[in-house]
Amino acid sequence: FILDINSFGAYIETSEAFPVGQQIDLTFFNPFSHKHIDLVGQIIWSNNYASGVRFNNLPRHRKDMIAFFAETEDMNTKTV
């Protein structure tokens, strides 16, 4: 599960550790565009519960889309 995402990377809940440096392909559904988004990243840290992924060479439009998605999700989860 992707628990946190921004234009630099993601925090992913896992049930196993992944090797640091491993390339990883991520796909997630964007509810705003109703399309799947494919991203490539690299594991920068990992343990038996979660992994940190840094995205590689994202084009500007992809960074902007992720930033918009992350900001909108953040606003939706805040309580007043």
N, C-alpha and C positions, 0 to 999 in steps of 0.2 A: 504494500500500500504506500502511495506517495502521501506523506503526512504534511510536507511543507515543500513549496516550490517557488523559485524566483528565476530571474533571467540568468543567474550564474550557476544554479544547480538545484539539487533536490535532496531532501531527507526522506529515506525510504525505509519503512518497517520491513524487516525480513525475519526469517526463521533460521538463517544460517549466515555465517560470515563469508564474504567474497574477498578474493585476493586484491589488495591495494594495487592500483595500476591497471586492473582489468578494464577493458572497454565494455560498455553495456549499452544496449539498445532499449529505449523506453518508448512505450506507446500509451497514450492516455486519451480519453474522450473529452473534448472541449464542449461543454453544454451550450456555449454561446454560438458556436458555429455549426454544431451538430456534426463535427468531423473528428476523426482520430488525428492525433498529432504524434509524429515520430521524431524522437530526439536521440542523439548519440552523446554519451558522456563517459567519464572515467571515474572509477571508484577511488576516492581520496582517503577514506577511512572506513573501517568496518568492524563490527563485533557480532555476536550471536543474536542481537536484537534489531540492529539497524545498520544502514550504510549511508555514507555521504557521497553524492555524485556531483562532479563538476561537468557542466556541459562544454562540448568542444565545438568551436567555430560556428556558433549560431549566427545566421544572417540577421540583420537588424530587424526585419519584419517579424521574425520568430521571437526575438527578445522582447519586442514591444507587445506581441500577443501574449506571451507568458506573463509579462509584468501586469497587463490588464487583467488577465485571468486571476493572478495571485491577489491583486488589490481588491477585485470584486469578491473573491472568496473570503478574504479577510474581513471585508465590510459585512458580509452575510453571517459571519460567525460571532461578531461582537454583540454583546448584550447591553441594553440601555437600562 
